[in-house]
Amino acid sequence: MKSVAVIGASNNRAKYGNKAVRAFRQLGYTVYPVNPHETTIEGLPAYPSVDALPARPDMVSVYVPPQVLINILPSIASKGCDELWLNPGSESDEVLAEAARLKLNVIQACSIVAQGLSPETI
């Protein structure tokens, strides 16, 4: 079973960070919601940081702005992942340069759509 950390997961069902949690669960992934302000999201334990995750995720899907993500990239690199998905709005030249420096495998696309689902129907 594949696993995914959703950075910027939310309890607001209208936000993409929530839609991603639901989409990946629907597809059978082990989902690790990451949000320092929540304890649970969609019935799953929420983790305050990437460092707090109980395991290395296969994927990291990002739903935070670049100015937040830039500070999280070292933790993502330290924890490790096969793919770092930068969803629309999470990327910047600075983020891309730092991710490359940290040797992260960056994919710039909507991770929900890439799984064959439409965010509008989740």
Residue, then its C-alpha position, 0 to 999 in steps of 0.5 A: m500500500k502506498s502512503v502520502a503525506v498531505i502538507g496543508a491538510s485541512n478540516n475545511r472540506a472545500k479546500y484542496g488540502n482536505k480534498a486530497v486527504r479524501a481522494f487518497r483515502q478513497l484510492g486506498y493510500t495510507v494518508y498522513p495529514v500534516n497541519p500544526h493546528e489540527t489534531t484530526i482531519e477526516g477522522l485521521p490523526a493529524y501530524p504537526s510537522v513532517d518530522a512527526l510522521p510515524a513513517r517515511p511517506d512514498m509521496v508528499s503532496v503540498y497545499v501550502p504557499p511557497q513562503v511556508l513550504i520553503n521552511i519545510l523542505p529540509s524536513i521533507a528531505s530529511k524524512g525522505c519521499d519518492e515524489l514531492w508533488l507541488n500542487p498549483g500555488s505551492e511552487s516558486d523559483e526559490v522552492l524549485a531551486e531549494a528542492a533541486r539542491l536537496k535532491l527531491n524528485v519534484i512533480q509540478a501538477c495537481s496530485i488529485v488529477a494525477q490519480g485520475l480524480s476530479p477535485e470538483t467531485i470529491 
